[in-house]
């Protein structure tokens, strides 16, 4: 049996990336459920669940917050290894997120993209504020890849 697996492995690696039809996290309902799971775990301070919801390796892109408190931009935003520490720090400040809207924007190159609006409040904020954001799900990982939010103008 001299059959080599190399051509099969090469074909799998060179195949086109998954599309929205690849599974629940990569369709509109699945990506919305992933976002609501994230917000629920964030509000509970469930770091183990949060860690499981975000992609690792090549599926990971960034988590950014453009406004204080809890500002996370530039190099910090791209650093997956400090993300759970960041979530713990925000939970200590009793930060809470409430999803107000979600818009699915389809898929591109193995990711699905979305926009959202939420209400953000924490002990270190004088009052709750509206934030706009965008995000992406890695269809390869079936997990969140991008989360980016800033105070609405």
DRENGU-516078 format. One record per atom (N, C-alpha, C): residue in one letter; atom name; y, x, z. Coordinates in steps of 0.05 Angstrom, whole numbers, padded with zeros to 5 digits, m for minus. Example, Ala and Ser with C-alpha at 12.3 -4.5 7.8 and 13.67 -1.06 7.14 Angstrom:
BEGIN
node resn->a; name->N; py->m00114; px->00264; pz->00156
node resn->a; name->CA; py->m00090; px->00246; pz->00156
node resn->a; name->C; py->m00066; px->00264; pz->00156
node resn->s; name->N; py->m00045; px->00257; pz->00142
node resn->s; name->CA; py->m00021; px->00273; pz->00143
node resn->s; name->C; py->00001; px->00258; pz->00157
end
This chain:
BEGIN
node resn->x; name->N; py->m00024; px->00017; pz->00000
node resn->x; name->CA; py->00000; px->00000; pz->00000
node resn->x; name->C; py->00025; px->00018; pz->00000
node resn->x; name->N; py->00033; px->00026; pz->m00023
node resn->x; name->CA; py->00056; px->00044; pz->m00025
node resn->x; name->C; py->00082; px->00028; pz->m00030
node resn->x; name->N; py->00083; px->00004; pz->m00021
node resn->x; name->CA; py->00108; px->m00012; pz->m00025
node resn->x; name->C; py->00129; px->m00003; pz->m00006
node resn->x; name->N; py->00152; px->00004; pz->m00017
node resn->x; name->CA; py->00174; px->00013; pz->m00001
node resn->x; name->C; py->00192; px->m00010; pz->00007
node resn->x; name->N; py->00202; px->m00009; pz->00031
node resn->x; name->CA; py->00220; px->m00030; pz->00041
node resn->x; name->C; py->00249; px->m00022; pz->00034
node resn->x; name->N; py->00254; px->00002; pz->00025
node resn->x; name->CA; py->00281; px->00011; pz->00019
node resn->x; name->C; py->00296; px->m00007; pz->00000
node resn->x; name->N; py->00284; px->m00016; pz->m00023
node resn->x; name->CA; py->00299; px->m00034; pz->m00040
node resn->x; name->C; py->00306; px->m00061; pz->m00027
node resn->x; name->N; py->00289; px->m00071; pz->m00010
node resn->x; name->CA; py->00295; px->m00096; pz->00004
node resn->x; name->C; py->00318; px->m00092; pz->00024
node resn->x; name->N; py->00317; px->m00070; pz->00039
node resn->x; name->CA; py->00338; px->m00065; pz->00058
node resn->x; name->C; py->00365; px->m00060; pz->00044
node resn->x; name->N; py->00365; px->m00045; pz->00022
node resn->x; name->CA; py->00389; px->m00041; pz->00007
node resn->x; name->C; py->00400; px->m00067; pz->m00004
node resn->x; name->N; py->00383; px->m00084; pz->m00014
node resn->x; name->CA; py->00392; px->m00110; pz->m00025
node resn->x; name->C; py->00405; px->m00127; pz->m00003
node resn->x; name->N; py->00393; px->m00126; pz->00021
node resn->x; name->CA; py->00405; px->m00142; pz->00043
node resn->x; name->C; py->00432; px->m00131; pz->00051
node resn->x; name->N; py->00435; px->m00105; pz->00052
node resn->x; name->CA; py->00460; px->m00093; pz->00060
node resn->x; name->C; py->00482; px->m00097; pz->00039
node resn->x; name->N; py->00474; px->m00098; pz->00013
node resn->x; name->CA; py->00494; px->m00100; pz->m00008
node resn->x; name->C; py->00499; px->m00129; pz->m00016
node resn->x; name->N; py->00484; px->m00148; pz->m00004
node resn->x; name->CA; py->00488; px->m00176; pz->m00011
node resn->x; name->C; py->00515; px->m00185; pz->m00002
node resn->x; name->N; py->00524; px->m00207; pz->m00013
node resn->x; name->CA; py->00550; px->m00218; pz->m00006
node resn->x; name->C; py->00550; px->m00227; pz->00023
node resn->x; name->N; py->00573; px->m00226; pz->00035
node resn->x; name->CA; py->00575; px->m00234; pz->00063
node resn->x; name->C; py->00569; px->m00264; pz->00067
node resn->x; name->N; py->00562; px->m00272; pz->00091
node resn->x; name->CA; py->00556; px->m00300; pz->00096
node resn->x; name->C; py->00580; px->m00317; pz->00089
node resn->x; name->N; py->00575; px->m00342; pz->00083
node resn->x; name->CA; py->00596; px->m00361; pz->00077
node resn->x; name->C; py->00597; px->m00382; pz->00098
node resn->x; name->N; py->00615; px->m00401; pz->00095
node resn->x; name->CA; py->00617; px->m00423; pz->00114
node resn->x; name->C; py->00591; px->m00439; pz->00117
node resn->x; name->N; py->00574; px->m00438; pz->00097
node resn->x; name->CA; py->00549; px->m00452; pz->00098
node resn->x; name->C; py->00528; px->m00438; pz->00114
node resn->x; name->N; py->00534; px->m00414; pz->00125
node resn->x; name->CA; py->00515; px->m00398; pz->00138
node resn->x; name->C; py->00506; px->m00408; pz->00166
node resn->x; name->N; py->00521; px->m00425; pz->00178
node resn->x; name->CA; py->00514; px->m00434; pz->00204
node resn->x; name->C; py->00537; px->m00447; pz->00219
node resn->x; name->N; py->00530; px->m00458; pz->00241
node resn->x; name->CA; py->00549; px->m00474; pz->00257
node resn->x; name->C; py->00575; px->m00459; pz->00263
node resn->x; name->N; py->00575; px->m00434; pz->00272
node resn->x; name->CA; py->00601; px->m00421; pz->00279
node resn->x; name->C; py->00619; px->m00418; pz->00254
node resn->x; name->N; py->00607; px->m00419; pz->00231
node resn->x; name->CA; py->00623; px->m00414; pz->00207
node resn->x; name->C; py->00630; px->m00440; pz->00191
node resn->x; name->N; py->00627; px->m00463; pz->00204
node resn->x; name->CA; py->00638; px->m00487; pz->00191
node resn->x; name->C; py->00660; px->m00497; pz->00210
node resn->x; name->N; py->00674; px->m00518; pz->00201
node resn->x; name->CA; py->00697; px->m00528; pz->00216
node resn->x; name->C; py->00689; px->m00537; pz->00244
node resn->x; name->N; py->00668; px->m00552; pz->00247
node resn->x; name->CA; py->00660; px->m00562; pz->00273
node resn->x; name->C; py->00651; px->m00539; pz->00291
node resn->x; name->N; py->00635; px->m00521; pz->00280
node resn->x; name->CA; py->00625; px->m00499; pz->00296
node resn->x; name->C; py->00647; px->m00480; pz->00306
node resn->x; name->N; py->00666; px->m00474; pz->00288
node resn->x; name->CA; py->00688; px->m00457; pz->00297
node resn->x; name->C; py->00706; px->m00470; pz->00318
node resn->x; name->N; py->00710; px->m00496; pz->00315
node resn->x; name->CA; py->00725; px->m00511; pz->00335
node resn->x; name->C; py->00710; px->m00510; pz->00362
node resn->x; name->N; py->00684; px->m00514; pz->00361
node resn->x; name->CA; py->00668; px->m00513; pz->00386
node resn->x; name->C; py->00669; px->m00485; pz->00399
node resn->x; name->N; py->00669; px->m00464; pz->00382
node resn->x; name->CA; py->00672; px->m00437; pz->00393
node resn->x; name->C; py->00699; px->m00433; pz->00407
node resn->x; name->N; py->00720; px->m00444; pz->00395
node resn->x; name->CA; py->00746; px->m00442; pz->00407
node resn->x; name->C; py->00747; px->m00458; pz->00434
node resn->x; name->N; py->00736; px->m00482; pz->00434
node resn->x; name->CA; py->00737; px->m00497; pz->00459
node resn->x; name->C; py->00719; px->m00484; pz->00480
node resn->x; name->N; py->00697; px->m00472; pz->00472
node resn->x; name->CA; py->00680; px->m00457; pz->00491
node resn->x; name->C; py->00695; px->m00433; pz->00503
node resn->x; name->N; py->00710; px->m00419; pz->00486
node resn->x; name->CA; py->00727; px->m00397; pz->00495
node resn->x; name->C; py->00747; px->m00407; pz->00516
node resn->x; name->N; py->00762; px->m00428; pz->00510
node resn->x; name->CA; py->00782; px->m00438; pz->00528
node resn->x; name->C; py->00770; px->m00447; pz->00554
node resn->x; name->N; py->00747; px->m00460; pz->00553
node resn->x; name->CA; py->00734; px->m00469; pz->00577
node resn->x; name->C; py->00725; px->m00446; pz->00594
node resn->x; name->N; py->00713; px->m00425; pz->00582
node resn->x; name->CA; py->00704; px->m00402; pz->00597
node resn->x; name->C; py->00728; px->m00386; pz->00608
node resn->x; name->N; py->00749; px->m00385; pz->00592
node resn->x; name->CA; py->00774; px->m00371; pz->00601
node resn->x; name->C; py->00785; px->m00385; pz->00626
node resn->x; name->N; py->00787; px->m00411; pz->00625
node resn->x; name->CA; py->00798; px->m00426; pz->00648
node resn->x; name->C; py->00780; px->m00424; pz->00673
node resn->x; name->N; py->00754; px->m00421; pz->00669
node resn->x; name->CA; py->00736; px->m00418; pz->00692
node resn->x; name->C; py->00735; px->m00389; pz->00702
node resn->x; name->N; py->00745; px->m00371; pz->00686
node resn->x; name->CA; py->00743; px->m00343; pz->00694
node resn->x; name->C; py->00715; px->m00332; pz->00690
node resn->x; name->N; py->00700; px->m00344; pz->00672
node resn->x; name->CA; py->00672; px->m00337; pz->00667
node resn->x; name->C; py->00670; px->m00313; pz->00648
node resn->x; name->N; py->00673; px->m00290; pz->00659
node resn->x; name->CA; py->00675; px->m00265; pz->00643
node resn->x; name->C; py->00649; px->m00260; pz->00628
node resn->x; name->N; py->00626; px->m00267; pz->00639
node resn->x; name->CA; py->00601; px->m00263; pz->00625
node resn->x; name->C; py->00600; px->m00280; pz->00600
node resn->x; name->N; py->00608; px->m00305; pz->00602
node resn->x; name->CA; py->00609; px->m00322; pz->00578
node resn->x; name->C; py->00630; px->m00313; pz->00558
node resn->x; name->N; py->00653; px->m00305; pz->00568
node resn->x; name->CA; py->00674; px->m00294; pz->00550
node resn->x; name->C; py->00664; px->m00270; pz->00534
node resn->x; name->N; py->00650; px->m00252; pz->00548
node resn->x; name->CA; py->00639; px->m00229; pz->00535
node resn->x; name->C; py->00620; px->m00237; pz->00512
node resn->x; name->N; py->00604; px->m00257; pz->00517
node resn->x; name->CA; py->00585; px->m00267; pz->00497
node resn->x; name->C; py->00598; px->m00281; pz->00474
node resn->x; name->N; py->00622; px->m00291; pz->00478
node resn->x; name->CA; py->00635; px->m00306; pz->00456
node resn->x; name->C; py->00650; px->m00288; pz->00436
node resn->x; name->N; py->00655; px->m00263; pz->00443
node resn->x; name->CA; py->00670; px->m00246; pz->00426
node resn->x; name->C; py->00651; px->m00225; pz->00412
node resn->x; name->N; py->00656; px->m00222; pz->00387
node resn->x; name->CA; py->00640; px->m00203; pz->00371
node resn->x; name->C; py->00643; px->m00174; pz->00381
node resn->x; name->N; py->00624; px->m00158; pz->00374
node resn->x; name->CA; py->00624; px->m00129; pz->00380
node resn->x; name->C; py->00622; px->m00114; pz->00354
node resn->x; name->N; py->00625; px->m00088; pz->00355
node resn->x; name->CA; py->00621; px->m00071; pz->00332
node resn->x; name->C; py->00639; px->m00079; pz->00308
node resn->x; name->N; py->00627; px->m00080; pz->00285
node resn->x; name->CA; py->00643; px->m00085; pz->00261
node resn->x; name->C; py->00653; px->m00114; pz->00259
node resn->x; name->N; py->00642; px->m00132; pz->00275
node resn->x; name->CA; py->00652; px->m00160; pz->00276
node resn->x; name->C; py->00677; px->m00163; pz->00292
node resn->x; name->N; py->00683; px->m00144; pz->00310
node resn->x; name->CA; py->00706; px->m00146; pz->00327
node resn->x; name->C; py->00731; px->m00136; pz->00312
node resn->x; name->N; py->00754; px->m00151; pz->00316
node resn->x; name->CA; py->00779; px->m00142; pz->00304
node resn->x; name->C; py->00800; px->m00139; pz->00326
node resn->x; name->N; py->00810; px->m00161; pz->00339
node resn->x; name->CA; py->00830; px->m00158; pz->00360
node resn->x; name->C; py->00833; px->m00183; pz->00376
node resn->x; name->N; py->00846; px->m00180; pz->00400
node resn->x; name->CA; py->00855; px->m00201; pz->00417
node resn->x; name->C; py->00883; px->m00194; pz->00425
node resn->x; name->N; py->00903; px->m00210; pz->00416
node resn->x; name->CA; py->00930; px->m00203; pz->00422
node resn->x; name->C; py->00946; px->m00226; pz->00434
node resn->x; name->N; py->00965; px->m00220; pz->00451
node resn->x; name->CA; py->00984; px->m00238; pz->00462
node resn->x; name->C; py->01011; px->m00224; pz->00459
node resn->x; name->N; py->01029; px->m00236; pz->00444
node resn->x; name->CA; py->01053; px->m00222; pz->00437
node resn->x; name->C; py->01076; px->m00225; pz->00457
node resn->x; name->N; py->01072; px->m00242; pz->00477
node resn->x; name->CA; py->01093; px->m00246; pz->00497
node resn->x; name->C; py->01083; px->m00241; pz->00525
node resn->x; name->N; py->01101; px->m00230; pz->00542
node resn->x; name->CA; py->01095; px->m00228; pz->00571
node resn->x; name->C; py->01096; px->m00256; pz->00582
node resn->x; name->N; py->01082; px->m00261; pz->00603
node resn->x; name->CA; py->01063; px->m00244; pz->00617
node resn->x; name->C; py->01037; px->m00241; pz->00602
node resn->x; name->N; py->01023; px->m00220; pz->00610
node resn->x; name->CA; py->00997; px->m00215; pz->00597
node resn->x; name->C; py->00999; px->m00205; pz->00569
node resn->x; name->N; py->01021; px->m00192; pz->00563
node resn->x; name->CA; py->01025; px->m00182; pz->00536
node resn->x; name->C; py->01003; px->m00162; pz->00529
node resn->x; name->N; py->00991; px->m00165; pz->00506
node resn->x; name->CA; py->00969; px->m00147; pz->00497
node resn->x; name->C; py->00973; px->m00143; pz->00467
node resn->x; name->N; py->00985; px->m00120; pz->00460
node resn->x; name->CA; py->00992; px->m00114; pz->00432
node resn->x; name->C; py->00983; px->m00086; pz->00425
node resn->x; name->N; py->00987; px->m00079; pz->00400
node resn->x; name->CA; py->00982; px->m00053; pz->00388
node resn->x; name->C; py->00954; px->m00043; pz->00396
node resn->x; name->N; py->00952; px->m00019; pz->00406
node resn->x; name->CA; py->00926; px->m00007; pz->00412
node resn->x; name->C; py->00909; px->m00023; pz->00431
node resn->x; name->N; py->00922; px->m00034; pz->00451
node resn->x; name->CA; py->00907; px->m00050; pz->00471
node resn->x; name->C; py->00894; px->m00074; pz->00458
node resn->x; name->N; py->00907; px->m00087; pz->00439
node resn->x; name->CA; py->00897; px->m00111; pz->00427
node resn->x; name->C; py->00871; px->m00105; pz->00412
node resn->x; name->N; py->00868; px->m00081; pz->00401
node resn->x; name->CA; py->00844; px->m00074; pz->00385
node resn->x; name->C; py->00822; px->m00062; pz->00402
node resn->x; name->N; py->00826; px->m00058; pz->00428
node resn->x; name->CA; py->00807; px->m00045; pz->00445
node resn->x; name->C; py->00788; px->m00066; pz->00458
node resn->x; name->N; py->00765; px->m00069; pz->00447
node resn->x; name->CA; py->00745; px->m00088; pz->00457
node resn->x; name->C; py->00736; px->m00081; pz->00485
node resn->x; name->N; py->00735; px->m00055; pz->00491
node resn->x; name->CA; py->00724; px->m00046; pz->00517
node resn->x; name->C; py->00742; px->m00055; pz->00541
node resn->x; name->N; py->00767; px->m00061; pz->00537
node resn->x; name->CA; py->00784; px->m00070; pz->00559
node resn->x; name->C; py->00789; px->m00100; pz->00560
node resn->x; name->N; py->00776; px->m00114; pz->00542
node resn->x; name->CA; py->00781; px->m00143; pz->00540
node resn->x; name->C; py->00772; px->m00159; pz->00565
node resn->x; name->N; py->00749; px->m00153; pz->00576
node resn->x; name->CA; py->00740; px->m00168; pz->00599
node resn->x; name->C; py->00757; px->m00161; pz->00624
node resn->x; name->N; py->00767; px->m00136; pz->00626
node resn->x; name->CA; py->00785; px->m00129; pz->00648
node resn->x; name->C; py->00811; px->m00145; pz->00645
node resn->x; name->N; py->00821; px->m00148; pz->00620
node resn->x; name->CA; py->00844; px->m00164; pz->00615
node resn->x; name->C; py->00840; px->m00193; pz->00623
node resn->x; name->N; py->00817; px->m00205; pz->00616
node resn->x; name->CA; py->00811; px->m00232; pz->00624
node resn->x; name->C; py->00810; px->m00235; pz->00654
node resn->x; name->N; py->00798; px->m00216; pz->00668
node resn->x; name->CA; py->00797; px->m00217; pz->00697
node resn->x; name->C; py->00825; px->m00217; pz->00709
node resn->x; name->N; py->00842; px->m00200; pz->00698
node resn->x; name->CA; py->00870; px->m00198; pz->00708
node resn->x; name->C; py->00885; px->m00225; pz->00704
node resn->x; name->N; py->00881; px->m00237; pz->00681
node resn->x; name->CA; py->00894; px->m00263; pz->00676
node resn->x; name->C; py->00883; px->m00285; pz->00693
node resn->x; name->N; py->00857; px->m00284; pz->00699
node resn->x; name->CA; py->00845; px->m00304; pz->00716
node resn->x; name->C; py->00856; px->m00302; pz->00745
node resn->x; name->N; py->00861; px->m00277; pz->00754
node resn->x; name->CA; py->00873; px->m00273; pz->00780
node resn->x; name->C; py->00901; px->m00286; pz->00782
node resn->x; name->N; py->00914; px->m00289; pz->00759
node resn->x; name->CA; py->00940; px->m00301; pz->00758
node resn->x; name->C; py->00938; px->m00331; pz->00752
node resn->x; name->N; py->00913; px->m00341; pz->00754
node resn->x; name->CA; py->00908; px->m00370; pz->00749
node resn->x; name->C; py->00917; px->m00380; pz->00722
node resn->x; name->N; py->00915; px->m00362; pz->00702
node resn->x; name->CA; py->00923; px->m00370; pz->00675
node resn->x; name->C; py->00904; px->m00392; pz->00665
node resn->x; name->N; py->00916; px->m00412; pz->00652
node resn->x; name->CA; py->00901; px->m00434; pz->00640
node resn->x; name->C; py->00911; px->m00439; pz->00612
node resn->x; name->N; py->00893; px->m00446; pz->00594
node resn->x; name->CA; py->00900; px->m00453; pz->00567
node resn->x; name->C; py->00890; px->m00482; pz->00562
node resn->x; name->N; py->00906; px->m00496; pz->00547
node resn->x; name->CA; py->00899; px->m00524; pz->00539
node resn->x; name->C; py->00904; px->m00526; pz->00509
node resn->x; name->N; py->00882; px->m00531; pz->00494
node resn->x; name->CA; py->00884; px->m00534; pz->00465
node resn->x; name->C; py->00899; px->m00559; pz->00458
node resn->x; name->N; py->00919; px->m00556; pz->00441
node resn->x; name->CA; py->00935; px->m00580; pz->00431
node resn->x; name->C; py->00928; px->m00587; pz->00402
node resn->x; name->N; py->00922; px->m00567; pz->00386
node resn->x; name->CA; py->00915; px->m00572; pz->00358
node resn->x; name->C; py->00897; px->m00549; pz->00348
node resn->x; name->N; py->00882; px->m00556; pz->00327
node resn->x; name->CA; py->00864; px->m00536; pz->00314
node resn->x; name->C; py->00863; px->m00543; pz->00284
node resn->x; name->N; py->00868; px->m00523; pz->00267
node resn->x; name->CA; py->00866; px->m00527; pz->00239
node resn->x; name->C; py->00847; px->m00505; pz->00227
node resn->x; name->N; py->00827; px->m00515; pz->00214
node resn->x; name->CA; py->00807; px->m00498; pz->00200
node resn->x; name->C; py->00818; px->m00490; pz->00173
node resn->x; name->N; py->00816; px->m00464; pz->00166
node resn->x; name->CA; py->00827; px->m00454; pz->00141
node resn->x; name->C; py->00805; px->m00442; pz->00122
node resn->x; name->N; py->00780; px->m00448; pz->00127
node resn->x; name->CA; py->00760; px->m00439; pz->00108
node resn->x; name->C; py->00750; px->m00411; pz->00114
node resn->x; name->N; py->00735; px->m00400; pz->00094
node resn->x; name->CA; py->00723; px->m00374; pz->00098
node resn->x; name->C; py->00732; px->m00354; pz->00077
node resn->x; name->N; py->00729; px->m00328; pz->00085
node resn->x; name->CA; py->00737; px->m00306; pz->00067
node resn->x; name->C; py->00723; px->m00281; pz->00077
node resn->x; name->N; py->00707; px->m00269; pz->00059
node resn->x; name->CA; py->00694; px->m00243; pz->00065
node resn->x; name->C; py->00679; px->m00242; pz->00091
node resn->x; name->N; py->00664; px->m00263; pz->00096
node resn->x; name->CA; py->00647; px->m00263; pz->00120
node resn->x; name->C; py->00660; px->m00273; pz->00146
node resn->x; name->N; py->00684; px->m00283; pz->00143
node resn->x; name->CA; py->00698; px->m00293; pz->00167
node resn->x; name->C; py->00708; px->m00321; pz->00160
node resn->x; name->N; py->00711; px->m00338; pz->00181
node resn->x; name->CA; py->00725; px->m00363; pz->00178
node resn->x; name->C; py->00751; px->m00361; pz->00194
node resn->x; name->N; py->00772; px->m00373; pz->00183
node resn->x; name->CA; py->00799; px->m00370; pz->00195
node resn->x; name->C; py->00809; px->m00397; pz->00205
node resn->x; name->N; py->00825; px->m00396; pz->00226
node resn->x; name->CA; py->00836; px->m00421; pz->00237
node resn->x; name->C; py->00863; px->m00415; pz->00250
node resn->x; name->N; py->00878; px->m00436; pz->00254
node resn->x; name->CA; py->00903; px->m00435; pz->00270
node resn->x; name->C; py->00900; px->m00455; pz->00293
node resn->x; name->N; py->00916; px->m00451; pz->00313
node resn->x; name->CA; py->00915; px->m00469; pz->00336
node resn->x; name->C; py->00942; px->m00469; pz->00349
node resn->x; name->N; py->00946; px->m00489; pz->00366
node resn->x; name->CA; py->00969; px->m00489; pz->00384
node resn->x; name->C; py->00958; px->m00497; pz->00412
node resn->x; name->N; py->00968; px->m00483; pz->00432
node resn->x; name->CA; py->00959; px->m00489; pz->00459
node resn->x; name->C; py->00982; px->m00488; pz->00479
node resn->x; name->N; py->00976; px->m00499; pz->00502
node resn->x; name->CA; py->00995; px->m00498; pz->00524
node resn->x; name->C; py->00984; px->m00476; pz->00543
node resn->x; name->N; py->01001; px->m00457; pz->00550
node resn->x; name->CA; py->00993; px->m00435; pz->00568
node resn->x; name->C; py->01009; px->m00436; pz->00593
node resn->x; name->N; py->00995; px->m00433; pz->00616
node resn->x; name->CA; py->01009; px->m00432; pz->00642
node resn->x; name->C; py->00994; px->m00413; pz->00660
node resn->x; name->N; py->01010; px->m00401; pz->00678
node resn->x; name->CA; py->00999; px->m00382; pz->00697
node resn->x; name->C; py->01018; px->m00379; pz->00720
node resn->x; name->N; py->01009; px->m00366; pz->00742
node resn->x; name->CA; py->01026; px->m00362; pz->00765
node resn->x; name->C; py->01050; px->m00345; pz->00759
node resn->x; name->N; py->01047; px->m00326; pz->00740
node resn->x; name->CA; py->01070; px->m00309; pz->00733
node resn->x; name->C; py->01086; px->m00320; pz->00709
node resn->x; name->N; py->01085; px->m00346; pz->00705
node resn->x; name->CA; py->01102; px->m00359; pz->00685
node resn->x; name->C; py->01118; px->m00380; pz->00701
node resn->x; name->N; py->01143; px->m00383; pz->00695
node resn->x; name->CA; py->01160; px->m00403; pz->00709
node resn->x; name->C; py->01151; px->m00431; pz->00703
node resn->x; name->N; py->01142; px->m00435; pz->00678
node resn->x; name->CA; py->01133; px->m00462; pz->00670
node resn->x; name->C; py->01113; px->m00459; pz->00647
node resn->x; name->N; py->01098; px->m00479; pz->00642
node resn->x; name->CA; py->01079; px->m00479; pz->00620
node resn->x; name->C; py->01094; px->m00476; pz->00594
node resn->x; name->N; py->01083; px->m00461; pz->00575
node resn->x; name->CA; py->01096; px->m00457; pz->00549
node resn->x; name->C; py->01076; px->m00462; pz->00526
node resn->x; name->N; py->01087; px->m00470; pz->00504
node resn->x; name->CA; py->01071; px->m00475; pz->00480
node resn->x; name->C; py->01068; px->m00449; pz->00465
node resn->x; name->N; py->01044; px->m00443; pz->00456
node resn->x; name->CA; py->01037; px->m00419; pz->00441
node resn->x; name->C; py->01024; px->m00427; pz->00415
node resn->x; name->N; py->01031; px->m00414; pz->00393
node resn->x; name->CA; py->01018; px->m00417; pz->00367
node resn->x; name->C; py->01000; px->m00392; pz->00363
node resn->x; name->N; py->00978; px->m00397; pz->00349
node resn->x; name->CA; py->00961; px->m00374; pz->00345
node resn->x; name->C; py->00943; px->m00377; pz->00320
node resn->x; name->N; py->00929; px->m00355; pz->00315
node resn->x; name->CA; py->00910; px->m00355; pz->00293
node resn->x; name->C; py->00885; px->m00340; pz->00303
node resn->x; name->N; py->00863; px->m00345; pz->00290
node resn->x; name->CA; py->00839; px->m00331; pz->00298
node resn->x; name->C; py->00819; px->m00331; pz->00275
node resn->x; name->N; py->00797; px->m00318; pz->00280
node resn->x; name->CA; py->00775; px->m00316; pz->00261
node resn->x; name->C; py->00749; px->m00314; pz->00275
node resn->x; name->N; py->00728; px->m00324; pz->00262
node resn->x; name->CA; py->00700; px->m00322; pz->00271
node resn->x; name->C; py->00686; px->m00304; pz->00252
node resn->x; name->N; py->00671; px->m00284; pz->00262
node resn->x; name->CA; py->00654; px->m00268; pz->00246
node resn->x; name->C; py->00629; px->m00283; pz->00240
node resn->x; name->N; py->00624; px->m00289; pz->00214
node resn->x; name->CA; py->00600; px->m00303; pz->00207
node resn->x; name->C; py->00575; px->m00286; pz->00211
node resn->x; name->N; py->00578; px->m00260; pz->00209
node resn->x; name->CA; py->00556; px->m00241; pz->00214
node resn->x; name->C; py->00547; px->m00244; pz->00243
node resn->x; name->N; py->00566; px->m00244; pz->00261
node resn->x; name->CA; py->00560; px->m00244; pz->00290
node resn->x; name->C; py->00558; px->m00273; pz->00301
node resn->x; name->N; py->00571; px->m00292; pz->00288
node resn->x; name->CA; py->00572; px->m00319; pz->00299
node resn->x; name->C; py->00589; px->m00320; pz->00324
node resn->x; name->N; py->00609; px->m00302; pz->00326
node resn->x; name->CA; py->00626; px->m00301; pz->00349
node resn->x; name->C; py->00655; px->m00297; pz->00341
node resn->x; name->N; py->00673; px->m00301; pz->00360
node resn->x; name->CA; py->00701; px->m00297; pz->00355
node resn->x; name->C; py->00707; px->m00268; pz->00349
node resn->x; name->N; py->00723; px->m00263; pz->00329
node resn->x; name->CA; py->00730; px->m00237; pz->00320
node resn->x; name->C; py->00760; px->m00231; pz->00324
node resn->x; name->N; py->00776; px->m00251; pz->00320
node resn->x; name->CA; py->00805; px->m00248; pz->00323
node resn->x; name->C; py->00816; px->m00271; pz->00340
node resn->x; name->N; py->00834; px->m00264; pz->00358
node resn->x; name->CA; py->00849; px->m00284; pz->00373
node resn->x; name->C; py->00877; px->m00272; pz->00376
node resn->x; name->N; py->00897; px->m00286; pz->00366
node resn->x; name->CA; py->00924; px->m00276; pz->00367
node resn->x; name->C; py->00943; px->m00299; pz->00373
node resn->x; name->N; py->00959; px->m00296; pz->00394
node resn->x; name->CA; py->00977; px->m00318; pz->00401
node resn->x; name->C; py->01004; px->m00307; pz->00410
node resn->x; name->N; py->01024; px->m00324; pz->00404
node resn->x; name->CA; py->01052; px->m00318; pz->00413
node resn->x; name->C; py->01067; px->m00344; pz->00419
node resn->x; name->N; py->01087; px->m00341; pz->00435
node resn->x; name->CA; py->01102; px->m00364; pz->00444
node resn->x; name->C; py->01115; px->m00378; pz->00419
node resn->x; name->N; py->01112; px->m00404; pz->00418
node resn->x; name->CA; py->01123; px->m00419; pz->00395
node resn->x; name->C; py->01153; px->m00418; pz->00396
node resn->x; name->N; py->01166; px->m00417; pz->00373
node resn->x; name->CA; py->01195; px->m00416; pz->00373
node resn->x; name->C; py->01207; px->m00443; pz->00371
end
